[in-house]
Amino acid sequence: MNQHNPAGVGTPPFIDPRSLAENPHANLAALRVHYPVIKLGEKHYMALRAGDVQAMLTDPRTVQIEGPDYAAIQRIPDGTAKRLVSGFFLFSNGDAHRARRGRFARTFAHGAMRSVRGRVRTVANEIVARLPRGESFDFVDGMASRIPSEMIAAIFGFPRGEASYFAARVYQLARVTAPVYPHDEHDRIEAAANELHAYVENHMRARIEIPRDDLLTALVVDWHRDPSISFDDLVTQVLGILVGGSDTTRTAFAMLVALLLGHRDQWEAVRTNPALIPGAVEEAIRFEPPVGSVVRFTVDHVDIGGVTIEPGVMLRVSTMSAMRDPDLYGAPDSFDITRTDHPRLHPAFGAGPHRCIGEMLARIEMQEGLHALITAAPHIEMDTAPRMTGFAGIRRITPMQVRIR
């Protein structure tokens, strides 16, 4: 077990978030040895060590940060993007969280998601069959972005041909989760939020007039029976799931394939033994997680490794740092699809009542996408490897050029 150096305990150092973003694993590792907590801004801290991260995810002295508090700390201007952050169930607690999340819980339950595996496999096989052969193309756009967006479209009832429309706006809107809100990008974020809100609202109101056999209709029918939240609030919940269910899986799947192609022996192992696919997925989201941290809010004094954090501050718990902590994983900087030391509940998906609602769907999409690739494009080669940037919130990925022989 790694014995952390206690030097620096007591006063968290201020770290400019921009200095962490480009080489986050090395930077977080260097800080983690000396500091259990760092300061990212006024009333804005981050816990780095695995034991503290796991504890803070469910510690009753912390709660999921409420949307209005998050928006205020991040100074998000008034508008649709701010309303999304303020109203989405991820940024709520107690009865409000249960009322909002509960409308989707049965749909995204593990048993229900297993029933869509065949549909996911069909979509993945169709996408791979249409990929270019013999020429270089961007895998992120060509495949990684299509599987989650087309599947989320199929589940909700949006036309599959419109998946690229809402996906492009989802990726822009996802910037609201950046560790420091990108005010220089606000106009683009707000435009994406407005266009997505109108898109989702129009589809949902159309279901009132002409019901269909899809989730949007079920949500509208359920809302009429129990309008405990406003219709606009219901639209906000769908918007939030579109963001959470599209962008994160896109980056995670692209990195899964990139990591395997960058460790060709492990690609060949998966290709010859598809039973290794689930382990490859688990390891990829540990090694390069699509989400870097979970945001909590302190409601009492909390001691973290000898550092006292006062109540009323935003505390990011870095699952990204925790999953490279040798106190949690052996040889954490090695990519190994056969590792057996994953915790029973994968840290990448959070913990407690706010654990990722789309966990099972994301796994299925990545597993079936990889299965389709090793079956129909086993000799795919990487021309330009992608980089995952950022260390908190939803991370970003650079283009990934590949070629199928």
ROBA-259388 format. One record per residue (C-alpha): x, y, z; residue in one letter; residue number from 1. Coordinates in pm, 1 decimal. Example, Ala and Ser with C-alpha at 12.3 -4.5 7.8 and 13.67 -1.06 7.14 Angstrom:
BEGIN
          x          y          z   code   pos
     1230.0     -450.0      780.0      A     1
     1367.0     -106.0      714.0      S     2
END
This chain:
BEGIN
          x          y          z   code   pos
        0.0        0.0        0.0      M     1
      121.1      347.8      -78.4      N     2
      203.4      562.0      224.3      Q     3
      122.2      922.0      140.8      H     4
      369.6     1192.2      237.0      N     5
      196.4     1411.1      498.3      P     6
      383.3     1723.2      385.5      A     7
      156.2     2018.8      318.3      G     8
     -140.5     1889.8      521.9      V     9
     -342.3     2173.1      672.4      G    10
     -349.6     2431.8      394.3      T    11
     -470.6     2317.5       52.1      P    12
     -264.1     2480.9     -222.4      P    13
     -439.3     2689.3     -484.1      F    14
     -398.3     2523.6     -824.2      I    15
     -496.5     2704.4    -1142.7      D    16
     -739.9     2464.4    -1316.2      P    17
     -584.9     2548.7    -1652.7      R    18
     -251.1     2410.8    -1536.8      S    19
     -409.1     2072.7    -1463.3      L    20
     -609.3     2027.4    -1779.5      A    21
     -353.2     1925.1    -2041.5      E    22
     -160.1     1656.8    -1849.4      N    23
     -409.0     1573.8    -1575.9      P    24
     -294.5     1225.7    -1467.7      H    25
       65.9     1328.2    -1401.9      A    26
      -39.8     1652.5    -1236.4      N    27
     -297.6     1488.4    -1012.5      L    28
      -53.7     1210.1     -918.2      A    29
      214.2     1460.0     -816.8      A    30
      -33.2     1657.3     -605.6      L    31
     -198.9     1348.5     -454.9      R    32
      124.1     1235.3     -286.8      V    33
      151.5     1556.7      -86.1      H    34
     -201.3     1695.0      -61.8      Y    35
     -532.1     1525.0       14.5      P    36
     -717.0     1836.4     -103.5      V    37
     -640.9     2119.7     -344.7      I    38
     -817.0     2452.5     -393.0      K    39
     -943.7     2544.3     -739.5      L    40
    -1111.1     2873.8     -656.6      G    41
    -1308.9     3063.4     -396.1      E    42
    -1519.8     2808.5     -204.2      K    43
    -1410.2     2543.6     -456.5      H    44
    -1199.6     2243.3     -348.4      Y    45
    -1107.9     1901.4     -484.8      M    46
    -1035.2     1578.2     -292.7      A    47
     -771.2     1359.5     -460.5      L    48
     -710.5     1038.2     -264.0      R    49
     -912.0      722.9     -321.9      A    50
    -1015.7      665.9       39.1      G    51
    -1138.8     1022.4       77.6      D    52
    -1309.3     1023.1     -261.5      V    53
    -1501.4      705.6     -184.8      Q    54
    -1602.4      835.6      158.3      A    55
    -1712.1     1180.2       40.7      M    56
    -1943.9     1038.7     -227.1      L    57
    -2182.0      925.0       47.8      T    58
    -2072.8     1120.5      357.2      D    59
    -2385.9     1283.3      507.8      P    60
    -2184.4     1600.8      573.2      R    61
    -2183.5     1648.1      198.0      T    62
    -2474.1     1649.2      -44.0      V    63
    -2504.2     1665.0     -418.4      Q    64
    -2462.6     2029.4     -500.3      I    65
    -2795.9     2194.7     -577.5      E    66
    -2827.9     2337.4     -925.8      G    67
    -2881.5     2701.2     -821.5      P    68
    -2573.2     2685.5     -596.3      D    69
    -2364.0     2532.5     -873.5      Y    70
    -2480.6     2795.3    -1121.6      A    71
    -2406.2     3074.2     -874.1      A    72
    -2055.7     2950.1     -791.2      I    73
    -1979.7     2904.6    -1160.2      Q    74
    -2139.1     3243.5    -1241.6      R    75
    -2342.3     3095.1    -1526.1      I    76
    -2542.9     3379.4    -1686.1      P    77
    -2923.6     3370.8    -1677.3      D    78
    -3076.7     3168.9    -1958.7      G    79
    -3162.2     2818.8    -2071.6      T    80
    -2823.3     2666.5    -1983.5      A    81
    -2853.4     2798.7    -1629.2      K    82
    -3209.7     2666.2    -1600.3      R    83
    -3088.3     2324.3    -1713.2      L    84
    -2817.7     2313.7    -1447.6      V    85
    -3058.3     2448.0    -1185.4      S    86
    -3335.0     2199.3    -1263.0      G    87
    -3175.1     1870.0    -1369.8      F    88
    -3219.5     1588.1    -1116.8      F    89
    -2843.9     1526.9    -1097.5      L    90
    -2815.3     1863.5     -919.4      F    91
    -3085.1     1805.1     -658.3      S    92
    -3142.6     1611.2     -339.2      N    93
    -3417.4     1451.2     -132.0      G    94
    -3776.1     1466.3     -252.6      D    95
    -3694.1     1683.3     -555.0      A    96
    -3430.8     1435.1     -669.6      H    97
    -3660.6     1137.1     -621.2      R    98
    -3952.6     1304.9     -801.5      A    99
    -3740.7     1389.5    -1105.1      R   100
    -3515.4     1084.0    -1129.3      R   101
    -3798.6      844.5    -1044.2      G   102
    -3968.9      910.0    -1378.1      R   103
    -3669.8      751.1    -1553.2      F   104
    -3552.7      494.8    -1298.3      A   105
    -3756.5      200.9    -1430.1      R   106
    -3662.3      270.6    -1792.2      T   107
    -3289.4      274.1    -1716.9      F   108
    -3291.6       -5.7    -1457.9      A   109
    -3038.0     -279.2    -1524.1      H   110
    -3300.1     -540.2    -1612.6      G   111
    -3477.2     -311.0    -1856.8      A   112
    -3150.4     -210.9    -2022.1      M   113
    -3047.6     -571.5    -2076.8      R   114
    -3356.2     -607.7    -2295.4      S   115
    -3220.1     -346.3    -2540.0      V   116
    -2890.5     -526.7    -2599.1      R   117
    -3014.2     -680.5    -2924.0      G   118
    -3117.2     -339.3    -3056.4      R   119
    -2779.4     -191.9    -2960.2      V   120
    -2601.6     -477.7    -3139.7      R   121
    -2805.1     -414.9    -3455.2      T   122
    -2722.8      -43.4    -3452.1      V   123
    -2353.0     -110.9    -3388.0      A   124
    -2332.0     -368.4    -3667.6      N   125
    -2501.1     -130.7    -3913.7      E   126
    -2262.8      152.5    -3824.2      I   127
    -1951.2      -63.4    -3863.3      V   128
    -2075.8     -202.8    -4194.5      A   129
    -2097.1      151.3    -4336.1      R   130
    -1757.9      271.8    -4213.1      L   131
    -1507.3      363.8    -4489.4      P   132
    -1257.6       98.3    -4593.7      R   133
     -903.9      170.0    -4704.5      G   134
     -905.1      539.6    -4613.4      E   135
     -840.7      736.9    -4298.4      S   136
    -1140.9      879.5    -4110.5      F   137
    -1220.6     1029.7    -3770.6      D   138
    -1341.6      745.4    -3550.8      F   139
    -1491.5      983.1    -3293.7      V   140
    -1735.2     1128.1    -3547.3      D   141
    -1763.5      820.1    -3767.5      G   142
    -1858.7      569.8    -3499.0      M   143
    -1804.4      669.4    -3134.7      A   144
    -2053.8      955.4    -3146.6      S   145
    -2314.4      761.0    -3339.6      R   146
    -2374.9      462.4    -3112.5      I   147
    -2487.9      653.5    -2799.0      P   148
    -2675.2      926.7    -2987.8      S   149
    -2862.2      682.9    -3213.4      E   150
    -2943.1      454.4    -2920.3      M   151
    -3066.2      736.2    -2698.5      I   152
    -3276.0      851.5    -2996.0      A   153
    -3422.8      503.0    -3031.9      A   154
    -3502.1      475.7    -2661.2      I   155
    -3669.3      816.6    -2632.3      F   156
    -3836.1      805.3    -2973.6      G   157
    -3647.6     1074.6    -3162.2      F   158
    -3596.3      997.2    -3532.0      P   159
    -3265.9      814.4    -3564.5      R   160
    -3175.7     1033.5    -3860.5      G   161
    -3186.6     1337.1    -3630.5      E   162
    -2934.6     1193.7    -3383.5      A   163
    -2647.0     1390.9    -3533.9      S   164
    -2849.5     1713.4    -3498.4      Y   165
    -2902.6     1687.4    -3125.4      F   166
    -2566.8     1519.5    -3060.0      A   167
    -2370.3     1817.4    -3194.4      A   168
    -2561.6     2049.8    -2961.9      R   169
    -2530.1     1808.8    -2669.1      V   170
    -2150.3     1816.3    -2697.6      Y   171
    -2152.6     2196.6    -2682.2      Q   172
    -2398.4     2208.7    -2392.8      L   173
    -2186.9     1959.2    -2195.6      A   174
    -1940.0     2242.4    -2135.9      R   175
    -2162.4     2357.5    -1846.9      V   176
    -1988.3     2090.9    -1633.9      T   177
    -1636.4     2229.9    -1689.2      A   178
    -1442.5     2289.0    -1364.1      P   179
    -1446.3     2659.8    -1440.7      V   180
    -1740.0     2770.7    -1653.7      Y   181
    -1605.2     2879.3    -1996.3      P   182
    -1759.5     3225.3    -2015.1      H   183
    -1587.5     3287.9    -2347.8      D   184
    -1794.4     3001.0    -2492.0      E   185
    -2122.1     3102.5    -2326.5      H   186
    -2294.9     3226.9    -2641.8      D   187
    -2239.2     2890.8    -2813.3      R   188
    -2344.3     2697.6    -2502.3      I   189
    -2659.7     2906.7    -2464.2      E   190
    -2747.2     2871.3    -2834.0      A   191
    -2711.0     2492.0    -2806.3      A   192
    -2927.3     2490.6    -2492.2      A   193
    -3202.2     2691.6    -2661.7      N   194
    -3203.2     2476.6    -2974.0      E   195
    -3205.6     2151.8    -2776.0      L   196
    -3481.1     2272.3    -2544.0      H   197
    -3700.1     2366.4    -2840.8      A   198
    -3623.3     2035.3    -3014.1      Y   199
    -3713.7     1822.8    -2711.7      V   200
    -4019.9     2030.2    -2619.2      E   201
    -4159.4     2012.8    -2972.9      N   202
    -4125.3     1633.8    -2981.4      H   203
    -4285.0     1596.4    -2639.7      M   204
    -4580.2     1822.8    -2723.0      R   205
    -4628.9     1626.4    -3044.7      A   206
    -4671.5     1312.5    -2830.9      R   207
    -4962.8     1478.0    -2653.6      I   208
    -5142.0     1507.9    -2989.0      E   209
    -5027.6     1177.8    -3139.6      I   210
    -4900.9      920.6    -2886.3      P   211
    -4642.9      663.9    -2994.9      R   212
    -4484.7      353.7    -2847.7      D   213
    -4178.7      528.0    -2705.7      D   214
    -4035.5      675.4    -2386.8      L   215
    -4135.8     1033.3    -2470.5      L   216
    -4498.9      927.5    -2490.5      T   217
    -4471.2      730.8    -2165.7      A   218
    -4320.9     1033.5    -1992.7      L   219
    -4595.2     1265.6    -2118.4      V   220
    -4872.5     1020.8    -2022.0      V   221
    -4718.7      971.7    -1676.7      D   222
    -4685.5     1347.7    -1634.8      W   223
    -5056.0     1398.1    -1711.2      H   224
    -5142.0     1141.4    -1442.8      R   225
    -4900.3     1291.8    -1190.6      D   226
    -4796.9     1651.0    -1276.5      P   227
    -4586.6     1684.8     -961.5      S   228
    -4326.4     1869.8    -1167.9      I   229
    -4390.3     2129.1    -1438.1      S   230
    -4386.5     2035.5    -1805.0      F   231
    -4080.7     2255.0    -1854.8      D   232
    -3910.6     2070.1    -1568.8      D   233
    -3986.6     1741.5    -1744.3      L   234
    -3827.4     1875.1    -2062.8      V   235
    -3521.4     1972.3    -1856.1      T   236
    -3484.3     1616.9    -1726.2      Q   237
    -3486.3     1476.8    -2081.0      V   238
    -3229.4     1737.7    -2183.0      L   239
    -3004.8     1639.5    -1894.2      G   240
    -3019.8     1271.6    -1985.6      I   241
    -2938.8     1352.9    -2347.5      L   242
    -2624.2     1533.0    -2229.7      V   243
    -2524.6     1264.2    -1982.8      G   244
    -2611.6      974.8    -2210.9      G   245
    -2445.0     1091.9    -2530.9      S   246
    -2123.9     1282.3    -2466.4      D   247
    -1975.8     1061.4    -2195.4      T   248
    -2027.6      735.4    -2383.0      T   249
    -1891.4      888.9    -2702.7      R   250
    -1560.0      979.3    -2538.2      T   251
    -1544.5      658.2    -2335.0      A   252
    -1597.0      434.7    -2637.0      F   253
    -1344.2      619.6    -2851.2      A   254
    -1084.8      590.4    -2575.0      M   255
    -1165.4      221.1    -2525.9      L   256
    -1083.0      150.0    -2889.4      V   257
     -780.6      382.3    -2886.8      A   258
     -635.7      217.8    -2576.9      L   259
     -679.3     -129.5    -2722.4      L   260
     -524.8      -28.4    -3055.6      L   261
     -241.4      136.8    -2865.4      G   262
     -185.2     -189.6    -2677.3      H   263
     -209.0     -416.5    -2978.5      R   264
     -154.4     -736.2    -2781.1      D   265
     -468.1     -657.6    -2581.7      Q   266
     -663.0     -577.9    -2899.4      W   267
     -562.6     -917.9    -3035.6      E   268
     -657.8    -1082.9    -2706.9      A   269
    -1007.5     -931.5    -2725.0      V   270
    -1037.3    -1014.1    -3094.5      R   271
     -961.6    -1381.8    -3035.8      T   272
    -1155.3    -1401.8    -2708.9      N   273
    -1466.8    -1177.0    -2695.8      P   274
    -1525.0    -1288.6    -2337.0      A   275
    -1261.7    -1027.2    -2248.5      L   276
    -1481.4     -742.8    -2376.8      I   277
    -1650.2     -657.4    -2042.9      P   278
    -1312.9     -640.2    -1868.9      G   279
    -1177.2     -417.4    -2144.2      A   280
    -1467.7     -176.2    -2096.2      V   281
    -1421.3     -164.6    -1719.0      E   282
    -1048.6      -99.1    -1752.1      E   283
    -1084.2      169.8    -2018.5      A   284
    -1325.5      378.8    -1812.3      I   285
    -1089.1      345.2    -1515.4      R   286
     -777.9      435.0    -1711.2      F   287
     -927.7      730.1    -1903.0      E   288
    -1266.2      814.8    -1750.8      P   289
    -1504.2     1035.6    -1950.1      P   290
    -1601.5     1218.6    -1630.5      V   291
    -1325.3     1344.9    -1405.3      G   292
    -1506.3     1430.1    -1084.0      S   293
    -1835.2     1438.8     -894.7      V   294
    -1950.0     1764.5     -740.3      V   295
    -2060.2     1768.7     -375.8      R   296
    -2156.1     2052.7     -142.0      F   297
    -2048.0     2059.6      221.4      T   298
    -2321.5     2112.0      479.6      V   299
    -2093.6     2073.8      783.3      D   300
    -1724.4     2084.6      863.6      H   301
    -1545.8     1790.5      701.8      V   302
    -1195.4     1666.0      780.7      D   303
    -1015.7     1526.5      475.8      I   304
     -668.6     1392.4      544.4      G   305
     -604.6     1651.0      813.4      G   306
     -756.4     1938.6      615.9      V   307
    -1074.8     2093.7      752.9      T   308
    -1320.5     2201.0      483.4      I   309
    -1580.8     2448.9      599.5      E   310
    -1952.5     2413.4      524.2      P   311
    -2100.8     2585.0      222.1      G   312
    -1832.1     2510.0      -36.0      V   313
    -1821.4     2316.0     -361.0      M   314
    -1616.6     2000.5     -308.5      L   315
    -1522.4     1809.6     -620.7      R   316
    -1428.0     1449.9     -548.5      V   317
    -1184.4     1335.5     -814.0      S   318
    -1282.7      986.7     -920.7      T   319
    -1022.7     1031.9    -1194.6      M   320
     -745.1     1075.7     -938.8      S   321
     -882.2      796.3     -719.3      A   322
     -873.3      546.0    -1005.8      M   323
     -498.8      606.8    -1050.2      R   324
     -430.2      588.2     -674.3      D   325
     -214.6      286.7     -577.9      P   326
     -414.5      266.3     -255.4      D   327
     -709.3      147.5     -465.2      L   328
     -553.2      -25.7     -768.3      Y   329
     -235.2     -222.1     -817.7      G   330
       -8.5      -81.5    -1090.9      A   331
     -266.2      193.2    -1154.5      P   332
      -77.5      348.4    -1446.6      D   333
      -81.8       21.0    -1641.0      S   334
     -367.4      -50.1    -1882.0      F   335
     -462.0     -412.0    -1816.8      D   336
     -794.1     -554.5    -1937.2      I   337
     -745.1     -868.0    -1725.9      T   338
     -707.6     -689.2    -1392.7      R   339
     -916.1     -830.9    -1110.3      T   340
     -900.7     -551.3     -854.1      D   341
    -1191.4     -336.5     -969.5      H   342
    -1419.6     -252.2     -674.4      P   343
    -1762.2     -416.5     -686.1      R   344
    -1914.1      -80.5     -776.8      L   345
    -1699.0       88.4    -1040.2      H   346
    -1591.7      432.4     -909.1      P   347
    -1639.4      592.1    -1251.7      A   348
    -2017.9      583.9    -1206.7      F   349
    -2030.7      752.2     -866.5      G   350
    -2209.2      619.0     -560.1      A   351
    -2525.2      646.9     -353.6      G   352
    -2861.7      773.8     -482.6      P   353
    -2686.5      984.9     -748.5      H   354
    -2497.5      694.8     -905.0      R   355
    -2515.9      723.5    -1285.5      C   356
    -2864.0      625.9    -1403.0      I   357
    -2731.4      521.9    -1746.5      G   358
    -2454.0      296.0    -1615.6      E   359
    -2587.1      -26.5    -1766.0      M   360
    -2680.0      128.9    -2100.4      L   361
    -2331.6      280.5    -2134.7      A   362
    -2169.1      -56.0    -2066.8      R   363
    -2392.2     -233.1    -2318.1      I   364
    -2326.2       28.3    -2587.9      E   365
    -1951.1        3.6    -2542.4      M   366
    -1950.7     -375.7    -2526.5      Q   367
    -2163.6     -415.7    -2837.1      E   368
    -1974.3     -145.3    -3024.8      G   369
    -1645.8     -322.8    -2954.8      L   370
    -1795.2     -659.2    -3048.6      H   371
    -1910.5     -517.4    -3382.6      A   372
    -1561.7     -380.1    -3451.9      L   373
    -1366.1     -696.9    -3372.6      I   374
    -1613.6     -893.8    -3584.3      T   375
    -1640.4     -677.4    -3897.0      A   376
    -1324.5     -463.3    -3875.9      A   377
    -1068.0     -675.9    -3689.5      P   378
     -771.8     -520.8    -3872.3      H   379
     -854.5     -158.7    -3794.3      I   380
     -542.1       52.5    -3743.6      E   381
     -492.2      385.5    -3568.4      M   382
     -326.9      664.3    -3768.7      D   383
     -360.9      939.2    -3505.7      T   384
     -430.0      862.0    -3141.3      A   385
     -675.9     1087.4    -2955.2      P   386
     -608.4     1270.9    -2632.1      R   387
     -855.4     1309.1    -2348.9      M   388
     -829.8     1656.7    -2199.2      T   389
     -967.9     1801.8    -1878.4      G   390
     -972.0     1669.9    -1525.0      F   391
    -1321.5     1750.0    -1393.3      A   392
    -1676.5     1729.2    -1514.4      G   393
    -1730.2     1585.7    -1863.3      I   394
    -1389.8     1560.0    -2030.8      R   395
    -1317.5     1631.2    -2398.8      R   396
    -1151.7     1421.4    -2665.4      I   397
     -947.5     1518.0    -2969.8      T   398
    -1003.7     1359.9    -3315.3      P   399
     -892.8      999.5    -3368.2      M   400
     -790.3      899.1    -3718.6      Q   401
     -820.5      529.7    -3805.2      V   402
     -809.3      313.2    -4113.9      R   403
     -985.1      -18.5    -4180.6      I   404
     -792.8     -252.4    -4411.2      R   405
END
